[in-house]
Amino acid sequence: MTLGQDDTAADEAGNKFPPGTFRLIDTDGNIRGQHAKGEGQRDIILVPQPSLDPEDPLNWTFRRKVIQTSCVMLYTIVIAIPSSAVYSIVTPLRLDTGLSLQDINNGTGIMFLFYGWGCVFWQAIALQYGKRPVYLFTLLAAVVILATAPMCREPGPYLASRIILGFFGSPVESLCEISIADIWFTHERGKYMAWYGWSLALTGKLAPMLSGFINVGMGWQWTLYWCAIWNALGFVYCFFLMEETNYDRKHDHIPPQQTDETQSPTQMGDGEKTVTADSASSDRGESAVVQWPRKTFLKRLSIKDKPRPNRLIDIFKAPFKGFTYPAVVYAGLMYGANSLVWQGFQNATIGTIYTLEYGFSTAGVAAAYSGGVLGTMIGGYYCGKMGPILTVHMARRNGGISEPEHTLYLFIASIVLVPVAMAIYGLGVFMAINAALCVTGALNYAIGSYMELSGDMVTTCVMIRNTMSFATNFGVTPWLKASSYLVVYCTVAAIGLVWNSSLFVMTRYGRAMRQRTAKRYWRDVERARAKGLSH
């Protein structure tokens, strides 16, 4: 069986699977498409199938991919740290500026709203003009915003500063996931998506921990100055090492059967200027020699992507279609509830509870976050190991067929952790929730369900997630004033238990939901392909 571009999404009879369902394991060994080369992985089909071009990001060497991933992780950390830096310095910030707790929580809420909805703008710019220039420009913008943030001491300027920070930081919410999907195959993606999730989750606990200690030694203003410095260092690192991953892959490509004489593009060295590849068509019996130009180091540093027809309006509108796909909406709700909402209830109150109720110093509040840092490290390791193993294991059990719902089993840990953590915190003891689980499970589900439109679907998830965070930060203070901490956090714990248990409903009915959207999805894919917009 020769593997075409979409043949992993159909059974042996040619019947298309629902969107997101595809053949990952070559159980019979008769598929001639490109397979993984690792030990014990030779029966894994590469999804998506790479082109023959060695500059196709899917064909990059492992070292080149890891360097690119490190740039994405560093960008995630330095951009996301400022969003959580104020949690442990709420008291000194209030005393020095006169801002109220409601002002600070409102600023956090509206910042996260723009972190989410700003993705629509930056996603369009990145896909039209290049991801690399967007990453570099937003890093520079963050340096300026954070260096001037301590001057914003009134409610109006403070809210404006938070809005601008959220808008220019929003690529961290959706573009990073797509950059990872650009370079890693489906069976590898869970591991590196977990790395991204770990980076994002770590900042939520590491930032207030660092800012608390910085405040003790240098003052609260320096928590923002140091954030500016870290973003400047991130800019230098990414300028020299981050590459452009936008690549227009042809969808009618039929990969040839590899022979001993033909070198796979993934095995070619980085230093070659041109590569000669033999391309044979099994249908026509023709052969041709194709020379692929290689990028020099200076070309990799360019901030100018290749010119494309103007597609900004189409890209801008695409994420809003994601709201019509049930699997994407569900992934967004799971992502939002677990990644920001439950933590939002904690972070919005820790800075005041620990100082007013328990007499903690700012350093003590910072130290309390060490449990969250440790929990994130453990959870990130768990997801990085379990994600790829779960994907391949479940596909082998399912006759070689991979389903997006398989990744939802990562949420089993959240069924226990979320209600227990919230209930105990409501009783007065801090326990960290590990958001790395949520990022990995929810985003992989959205990307896997509608792979060809994954960039749009991730943006939809982020819009849902950050809108939920916005509502949480605006609502938590009035709710706590009208009720007690015990009632609020036990209620949230109960909601968390019920909501995370919904994964069993989706694993049962998710495929049927995707099947009902199949015709509309493939119609959207064809339109996107015609404009060069599909992943």
VENTAKA-V708032 format. One record per residue. PSI is psi in radians with two decimals (* if undefined). BURIAL is + if it has 24 or more other ideal C-beta (glycine too) atoms within 12 Angstrom, else -. Layout:
psi=(PSI;PSI)
burial=(BURIAL;BURIAL)
This chain:
psi=(2.15;2.35;2.01;-3.12;-0.63;0.12;-0.34;-0.23;0.36;2.66;-3.08;-0.48;-0.03;0.07;2.25;2.40;2.91;2.73;2.31;-0.37;2.29;2.87;2.02;-0.54;2.26;1.46;-0.56;-0.17;0.40;0.22;2.22;0.07;3.00;2.41;2.87;2.71;-0.07;2.83;2.22;0.15;0.16;-0.24;0.04;2.17;2.37;2.07;2.11;2.78;2.21;2.80;-3.08;-0.18;2.10;-0.26;-0.03;2.15;-0.49;-0.39;0.01;2.71;2.79;-0.74;-0.75;-0.66;-0.71;-0.70;-0.77;-0.73;-0.66;-0.61;-0.74;-0.74;-0.75;-0.74;-0.77;-0.80;-0.87;-0.51;-0.63;-0.45;-0.79;-0.45;-0.40;0.05;-0.43;-0.17;-0.68;-0.07;0.43;-0.78;-0.92;-0.55;-0.75;-0.77;-0.63;-0.54;-0.37;0.05;2.49;2.89;-0.66;-0.68;-0.78;-0.77;-0.67;-0.70;-0.72;-0.74;-0.82;-0.51;-0.81;-0.54;-0.75;-0.46;-0.66;-0.92;-0.35;-0.36;-0.60;-0.75;-0.89;-0.54;-0.73;-0.78;-0.74;-0.74;-0.45;-0.80;-0.17;2.49;-0.68;-0.86;-0.57;-0.79;-0.85;-0.75;-0.75;-0.51;-0.78;-0.72;-0.70;-0.64;-0.82;-0.79;-0.78;-0.56;-0.47;-0.14;-0.67;-0.30;-0.26;1.61;-0.01;2.72;-0.76;-1.00;-0.61;-0.80;-0.70;-0.73;-0.72;-0.69;-0.83;-0.71;-0.76;-0.72;-0.84;-0.29;-0.08;-0.42;-0.42;-0.37;-0.47;-0.62;-0.59;-0.73;-0.72;-0.62;-0.62;-0.75;-0.42;-0.53;-0.26;2.50;2.89;-0.76;-0.28;-0.37;-0.62;-0.70;-0.83;-0.43;-0.59;-0.64;-0.80;-0.81;-0.68;-0.76;-0.78;-0.73;-0.64;-0.69;-0.55;-0.45;-0.62;-0.68;-0.91;-0.50;-0.83;-0.77;-0.57;-0.78;-0.63;-0.70;-0.71;-0.72;-0.49;-0.24;2.72;-0.49;-0.60;-0.28;-0.61;-0.64;-0.72;-0.60;-0.69;-0.73;-0.77;-0.65;-0.63;-0.74;-0.68;-0.64;-0.79;-0.81;-0.85;-0.55;-0.70;-0.34;-0.42;2.37;2.90;2.30;0.00;2.25;2.20;1.67;2.25;2.42;-0.04;0.21;2.32;1.93;2.47;2.85;2.27;2.44;2.98;-0.46;-0.34;2.22;2.25;2.47;-0.51;-0.20;-0.01;2.55;2.75;-0.44;-0.14;2.44;-0.72;2.68;2.37;2.20;2.34;2.17;2.09;2.42;2.09;-0.38;-0.63;-0.20;0.28;2.71;2.64;2.70;2.15;2.28;2.19;2.10;2.51;2.61;2.33;2.97;-0.69;-0.65;-0.57;-0.43;-0.14;2.49;0.22;2.00;2.95;2.58;2.49;2.73;2.56;2.04;0.31;-0.77;-0.75;-0.74;-0.68;-0.68;-0.43;-0.77;-0.47;-0.38;-0.41;-0.44;-0.22;-0.02;1.97;-0.71;-0.65;-0.75;-0.75;-0.78;-0.71;-0.71;-0.73;-0.75;-0.81;-0.81;-0.80;-0.63;-0.64;-0.66;-0.93;-0.75;-0.57;-0.67;-0.63;-0.91;-0.53;-0.26;-0.30;-0.80;-0.52;-0.71;-0.83;-0.50;-0.70;-0.74;-0.63;-0.08;0.40;2.51;3.01;-0.65;-0.64;-0.71;-0.73;-0.74;-0.55;-0.47;-0.15;-0.55;-0.68;-0.68;-0.80;-0.76;-0.65;-0.68;-0.77;-0.81;-0.66;-0.71;-0.74;-0.82;-0.70;-0.58;-0.76;-0.56;-1.04;-0.67;-0.76;-0.76;-0.87;-0.74;-0.80;-0.62;-0.72;-0.70;-0.42;0.49;0.46;-0.06;2.26;2.35;2.45;-0.54;-0.32;-0.61;-0.32;-0.31;-0.28;-0.40;-0.13;-0.66;-0.63;-0.47;-0.61;-0.83;-0.75;-0.98;-0.66;-0.80;-0.80;-0.69;-0.76;-0.70;-0.67;-0.44;-0.06;0.11;2.37;2.29;2.42;2.50;2.35;1.87;-0.19;-0.59;-0.75;-0.72;-0.83;-0.86;-0.87;-0.82;-0.65;-0.59;-0.78;-0.78;-0.75;-0.54;-0.68;1.23;-0.69;-0.39;0.55;-0.64;-0.75;-0.71;-0.67;-0.72;-0.70;-0.79;-0.76;-0.67;-0.74;-0.84;-0.85;-0.43;-0.68;-0.70;-0.70;-0.81;-0.68;-0.84;-0.53;-0.53;-0.35;-0.73;-0.86;-0.64;-0.77;-0.61;-0.59;-0.24;-2.95;2.83;-0.68;-0.82;-0.80;-0.86;-0.52;-0.62;-0.79;-0.67;-0.75;-0.74;-0.71;-0.70;-0.85;-0.77;-0.78;-0.47;-0.26;-0.19;-0.55;-0.53;-0.76;-0.62;-0.41;-0.71;-0.04;-0.71;-0.73;-0.65;-0.73;-0.61;-0.66;-0.35;0.09;-0.88;-0.78;-0.68;-0.86;-0.51;-0.74;-0.65;-0.79;-0.70;-0.73;-0.72;-0.67;-0.46;0.12;0.56;-0.22;2.77;*)
burial=(-;-;+;+;+;+;+;+;+;-;-;-;-;-;-;-;+;+;+;+;+;+;+;+;+;+;-;-;-;-;+;+;+;+;+;+;-;-;-;-;-;-;+;+;+;+;+;+;+;+;+;+;+;+;+;+;+;+;+;+;+;-;-;+;+;-;-;+;+;+;+;+;+;+;+;+;+;+;+;+;+;+;+;+;+;+;+;+;+;+;+;+;+;+;-;-;+;-;+;-;+;+;+;+;+;+;+;+;+;+;+;+;+;+;+;+;+;+;+;+;+;+;+;+;+;+;+;+;+;+;+;+;+;+;+;+;+;+;+;+;+;+;+;-;+;+;+;-;+;+;-;+;-;-;-;-;-;+;+;-;+;+;+;+;+;+;+;+;+;+;+;+;+;+;+;+;+;+;+;+;+;+;+;+;+;+;+;+;+;+;+;+;+;+;+;+;+;+;+;+;+;+;+;+;+;+;+;+;+;+;+;+;+;+;+;+;-;-;-;+;+;+;+;+;+;+;+;+;-;+;+;+;-;+;+;-;+;+;+;-;+;+;+;+;+;+;+;+;+;-;+;-;+;+;+;+;-;+;-;-;-;-;-;+;+;+;-;+;-;+;-;-;-;-;+;-;+;-;+;+;-;-;-;-;-;-;-;-;-;-;-;+;-;+;+;-;-;-;-;+;-;-;-;-;+;-;-;-;-;-;+;-;-;+;+;+;-;+;+;+;+;+;+;-;+;+;+;+;+;+;+;+;+;+;+;+;+;+;+;+;+;+;+;+;+;+;+;+;+;+;+;+;+;+;+;-;-;-;-;+;-;+;+;+;+;+;+;+;+;+;+;+;+;-;+;+;+;-;+;+;-;+;+;+;-;+;+;+;+;+;+;+;-;+;+;+;-;-;-;+;+;+;+;+;+;+;+;+;+;+;+;-;+;+;+;-;+;+;+;+;+;+;+;+;+;+;-;-;-;+;+;+;+;+;+;+;+;+;+;+;+;+;+;+;+;+;+;+;+;+;+;+;+;+;+;+;+;+;+;+;+;+;+;+;+;+;+;+;+;+;+;+;+;+;+;+;+;-;+;+;-;-;-;-;+;-;-;+;+;+;+;+;+;-;+;+;+;-;+;+;-;+;+;-;-;+;+;-;-;+;+;-;+;+;+;-;+;+;-;-;+;+;-;+;+;-;-;+;-;-;-;+;+;+;+)
